[in-house]
Amino acid sequence: MSSPGLWNALIRTHHITSRKKVTKLKQAAAAHAVFVLLRSGSSPGIMYVEGPEAGVEGWVGAVQRLRYKDYQLASRPAPVVWEGKTGHQENLTEREGLHETDSVKDFGQQVASRGVHAWWRKGMGYSHTDQL
């Protein structure tokens, strides 16, 4: 089910270790009023962004300007398509701001709680189904 007005995107990088860059990402998340989940620390660096179309596109532009090593826009900004139940966004407590995790497993659990796990797996290259 697609969500009117909400968009998301997925970015992969070699790693996210610079605290200075993370601070800039946090500022950009606040400026664009988007939810951002980062997998920081060692390789791979993963960034998930969700919010209004202009906010998602603006935040992705801010990431591009930071010139991350091996930057890949794994899933371009597009309307969110939730998996499973409808109205998923209404139950989320974290709607804006930057949130970090240091494990891919936890990152996967958090995107699953947002209702986009299969989409994330496809963007990461873990799943190759054409159904998404």
TORMARVEX-205053 format. One record per atom (N, C-alpha, C): residue in three letters; x, y, z. Coordinates in steps of 0.001 Angstrom, whole numbers, padded with zeros to 6 digits, always signed. Each point is the difference from the previous one (the first is absolute). Example, Ala and Ser with C-alpha at 12.3 -4.5 7.8 and 13.67 -1.06 7.14 Angstrom:
BEGIN
Ala+013190-005690+007800 Ala-000890+001190+000000 Ala+000900+001200+000000 Ser-000350+001050-000720 Ser+000820+001190+000060 Ser-000770+001090+000730 
END
This chain:
BEGIN
Met+000840-001175+000000 Met-000840+001175+000000 Met+000882+001233+000000 Ser-000252+000920-000886 Ser+000753+001244-000113 Ser-000544+001036+000975 Ser+000888+000872+000460 Ser-000404+001034+000951 Ser+000008+001351-000683 Pro-001143+000696-000046 Pro-000027+001305-000631 Pro+000860+000988+000776 Gly+000902+000662-000706 Gly+000817+001033+000608 Gly+001297-000462+000627 Leu+000154-001283+000324 Leu+001247-000476+000586 Leu+000877-000668-001047 Trp+001260+000383+000017 Trp+000989-000562-000914 Trp+001131-000598+000817 Asn+000803-000868-000647 Asn+001190-000522+000651 Asn+001105-000227-001024 Ala+001204-000223+000512 Ala+001166-000281-000832 Ala+001001-000777+000849 Leu+000902-000700-000675 Leu+001016-000806+000670 Leu+001354+000298-000628 Ile+000988+000266+000859 Ile+001355+000304-000455 Ile+000963-000979+000660 Arg+000961-000495-000794 Arg+001076-000834+000529 Arg+001323+000719-000227 Thr+000902-000125+000966 Thr+001342+000560-000133 Thr+000996-001027+000534 His+001275+000291-000172 His+001019-000905+000528 His-000131-000103+001515 His-000053+001146+000678 His-000209+000033+001444 His-000426+001408+000409 Ile-000502+000122+001220 Ile-000373+001293+000570 Ile+000710+000081+001347 Thr+001137+000691+000035 Thr+000764+000086+001237 Thr+000240+001435+000461 Ser-000046+000958-000883 Ser+000281+001383+000351 Ser-001141+000604+000822 Arg+000289+000348+001253 Arg-001023+000612+000852 Arg-000377+001378-000520 Lys+000940+000663-000661 Lys-000284+001309-000584 Lys-001056-000127-001101 Lys+000136-001036-000837 Lys-000987-000231-001056 Lys-001346-000428+000590 Val+000031-000817+001054 Val-001248-000427+000639 Val-000732+001213+000562 Thr+000738+000951+000566 Thr-000614+001236+000501 Thr-000667+000761-001136 Lys+000658+000052-001156 Lys-000592+000678-001160 Lys-001242-000735-000491 Leu+000020-001335+000049 Leu-001168-000787-000396 Leu-001161+000249+000962 Lys+000314+000126+001285 Lys-001025+000273+001010 Lys-000619+001376-000232 Gln+000836+000979-000299 Gln-000494+001349-000280 Gln-000880+000001-001246 Ala+000417-000746-001026 Ala-000785-000074-001236 Ala-001335-000693+000252 Ala-000020-001039+000849 Ala-001249-000690+000327 Ala-000975+000966+000664 Ala+000511+000824+000913 Ala-000849+000985+000675 Ala-000472+001069-000984 Ala+000893+000470-000847 Ala-000347+001058-000960 Ala-001045-000457-001009 His+000041-001276-000371 His-000928-000527-001002 His-001183-000745+000618 Ala-000057-000053+001337 Ala-001106-000644+000727 Ala-000244-001433-000473 Val+001079-000816+000019 Val-000085-001395-000420 Val+000487-000921+001117 Phe-000405-001264-000084 Phe+000506-001057+000867 Phe+001195-000620-000706 Val+001108-000166+000729 Val+001196-000609-000579 Val+000497-001081+000947 Leu+000341-001156-000564 Leu+000628-001081+000747 Leu+001368-000246-000622 Leu+001053+000061+000826 Leu+001369-000224-000470 Leu+000554-001270+000614 Arg+000728-000753-000798 Arg+000807-001100+000515 Arg+001426+000533-000077 Ser+000537+000422+001153 Ser+001311+000622+000028 Ser+001022-000934+000638 Gly+001245+000411-000078 Gly+001089-000809+000541 Gly+000771-000635-001136 Ser+000034-001316-000034 Ser+000752-000710-001034 Ser-000804-000143-001286 Ser+000569-000700-000947 Ser-000611-000211-001309 Ser-001140-001016+000112 Pro-001091+000135-000714 Pro-000364+001086-000903 Pro-000710+001129+000741 Gly+000039+001182-000587 Gly-000796+001111+000487 Gly-001350-000057-000705 Ile-001083+000095+000755 Ile-001343-000062-000575 Ile-000800+001188+000521 Met-000750+000636-000882 Met-000841+001128+000382 Met-001396-000190-000589 Tyr-001004+000064+000861 Tyr-001397-000061-000421 Tyr-000626+001342+000355 Val-000722+000587-000939 Val-000675+001275+000243 Val-001461-000131-000394 Glu-000877+000634+000786 Glu-001441-000061-000240 Glu-000618+001336+000386 Gly-000877+000509-000848 Gly-000677+001261+000288 Gly-000679+000541-001236 Pro-000328+001298-000001 Pro-000617+000603-001181 Pro+000978-000007-001177 Glu-000536-000011-001206 Glu+000836-000089-001208 Glu+001139+001014-000003 Ala-000308+001279+000215 Ala+001034+001039-000046 Ala+001042-000221+001097 Gly-000423-000459+001164 Gly+000920-000256+001094 Gly+000954-001140-000302 Val-000541-001095-000544 Val+000833-001157-000349 Val+001006+000399-001076 Glu-000458+000678-001036 Glu+000912+000399-001076 Glu+001055+000986+000501 Gly-000401+000931+000876 Gly+000958+000946+000568 Gly+001039-000686+000864 Trp-000440-000981+000795 Trp+000938-000711+000866 Trp+000966-000850-000823 Val-000498-000662-001034 Val+000871-000789-000877 Val+001049+000915-000645 Gly-000402+001191-000404 Gly+000950+000966-000558 Gly+001072+000391+001008 Ala-000388+000153+001257 Ala+000971+000333+001050 Ala+001017-001129+000171 Val-000453-001246-000081 Val+000913-001146+000109 Val+000974-000002-001184 Gln-000509+000238-001198 Gln+000858+000018-001191 Gln+001105+001042+000142 Arg-000324+001157+000558 Arg+000997+001070+000146 Arg+001093-000356+001009 Leu-000256-000972+000879 Leu+001023-000408+000977 Leu+001045-000939-000600 Arg-000237-000459-001196 Arg+000974-000783-000760 Arg+000493-001256+000743 Tyr-000942-000867+000333 Tyr+000352-001263+000651 Tyr+000689-000937-000974 Lys+000951-000793+000500 Lys+000691-001003-000810 Lys-001004-001082-000424 Asp+000029-000375-001247 Asp-000887-001033-000567 Asp-001479+000331+000185 Tyr-000359+001286-000111 Tyr-001392+000434+000111 Tyr-000841-000688-001070 Gln-001100-000639+000423 Gln-000944-000633-000928 Gln-001417+000333+000432 Leu-000752+000596-000893 Leu-001423+000229+000268 Leu-000700-001308-000355 Ala-000103-000893+000988 Ala-000498-001365-000219 Ala-001469-000021-000411 Ser-000793+000888+000588 Ser-001412+000141-000359 Ser-000302+001486-000064 Arg-000283+000468-001201 Arg-000255+001427-000228 Arg-001248+000470+000755 Pro-000071+001301+000291 Pro-001213+000507+000658 Pro-001259-000360-000793 Ala-000966-000545+000723 Ala-001267-000428-000603 Ala-001043-000097+001114 Pro-001282-000039-000361 Pro-001031-000162+001037 Pro+000207-001289+000799 Val-000219+000073+001302 Val+000126-001171+000867 Val-001079-001010-000363 Val+000401-001261-000112 Val-000947-001096-000191 Val+000168-000922+001202 Trp-000989+000031+000902 Trp+000079-000802+001201 Trp-000391-001433-000275 Glu+000592-000881+000766 Glu-000311-001420-000068 Glu-000971-000325+001125 Gly-000949-000829-000275 Gly-000904-000444+001060 Gly-001108+000978+000300 Lys-000237+000216+001289 Lys-001165+000753+000453 Lys-000017+001446-000476 Thr-001185+000553-000103 Thr-000169+001393-000402 Thr+000129+000899+001218 Gly+000251+001262-000220 Gly+000098+000950+001090 Gly+001221-000192+000876 His+001013-000662-000501 His+001196-000310+000775 His+000641+001257+000578 Gln+000055+001064-000755 Gln+000673+001227+000427 Gln-000630+000573+001272 Glu-001270-000204+000220 Glu-000675+000549+001176 Glu+000564-000554+001302 Asn+000577-001199-000020 Asn+000502-000640+001210 Asn+001465+000303+000292 Leu+000664+000743-000845 Leu+001419+000268+000188 Leu+000208+001132+000991 Thr+000922-000209+000931 Thr+000303+001056+000958 Thr+001090+000925-000531 Glu+000870-000502-000861 Glu+001095+000800-000544 Glu-000352+000423-001419 Arg-000406+001245-000146 Arg-000430+000504-001293 Arg+001006+000945-000631 Glu+000868+000617+000808 Glu+000994+000926-000516 Glu+001285-000134+000782 Gly+001072+000515-000587 Gly+001291+000013+000671 Gly+000885-001136-000457 Leu+001251+000044+000444 Leu+000984-001005-000374 Leu+000190-000986+001136 His-000013-001285-000333 His+000149-001077+000966 His+001091-000927-000514 Glu+000884-000461+000902 Glu+001134-000829-000405 Glu-000085-001397+000586 Thr+000582-000932-000727 Thr+000211-001355+000484 Thr+001365-000443-000493 Asp+000602-000964+000688 Asp+001327-000448-000428 Asp-000002-001408-000586 Ser-001195-000580-000202 Ser-000040-001339-000599 Ser-001000-000063-001147 Val+000337-000806-000986 Val-000898-000199-001137 Val-001258-000726+000469 Lys+000157-000928+000945 Lys-001153-000740+000519 Lys-001017+000951+000628 Asp+000467+000917+000863 Asp-000910+000956+000630 Asp-000605+000936-001039 Phe+000793+000415-000983 Phe-000509+000854-001072 Phe-001166-000703-000692 Gly+000193-001287-000333 Gly-001052-000778-000650 Gly-001253-000098+000852 Gln+000175-000175+001313 Gln-001150-000074+000895 Gln-000747+001333+000043 Gln+000753+001092-000020 Gln-000644+001309+000059 Gln-000752+000328-001288 Val+000565-000351-001168 Val-000753+000260-001236 Val-001196-000939-000096 Ala+000119-001208+000567 Ala-001145-000914+000031 Ala-001119+000603+000840 Ser+000347+000643+001123 Ser-001025+000611+000838 Ser-000667+001188-000698 Arg+000672+000563-001002 Arg-000570+001097-000775 Arg-000802-000533-001195 Gly+000003-001326-000205 Gly-000811-000601-001054 Gly+000624-000007-001378 Val+001346+000054-000073 Val+000665+000043-001309 Val+001162-000989-000074 His-000099-001125+000705 His+001104-000949+000082 His+000350-000634-001346 Ala-000979-000481-000742 Ala+000276-000628-001298 Ala+000579+001018-000981 Trp-000509+001224+000028 Trp+000528+001081-000845 Trp+001468+000250+000328 Trp+000319+000051+001311 Trp+001376+000207+000455 Trp+000888-001151-000449 Arg-000462-001246+000175 Arg+000804-001163-000410 Arg+000303+000041-001495 Lys-000972+000406-000797 Lys+000232+000106-001440 Lys+001017+001104-000302 Gly-000132+001156+000641 Gly+000928+001107-000207 Gly+001420-000352+000399 Met+000149-000826+001030 Met+001321-000424+000468 Met+000592-001113-000862 Gly-000814-000576-000868 Gly+000491-001087-000842 Gly-000124-001364+000656 Tyr-000714-000094+001101 Tyr-000192-001282+000710 Tyr-001103-000824-000633 Ser-000914+000657-000714 Ser-001158-000658-000608 Ser-000112+000477-001433 His-000293-000885-000900 His-000073+000369-001417 His-001370-000247-000604 Thr-001048+000094+000827 Thr-001347-000234-000523 Thr-000442+001203-000831 Asp-000738-000290-001028 Asp-000519+001053-000875 Asp-001350+000499+000480 Gln-000507-000533+001090 Gln-001321+000357+000478 Gln-000049+001345+000697 Leu+001132+000542+000380 Leu+000007+001260+000757 Leu+000166+001184-000905 
END
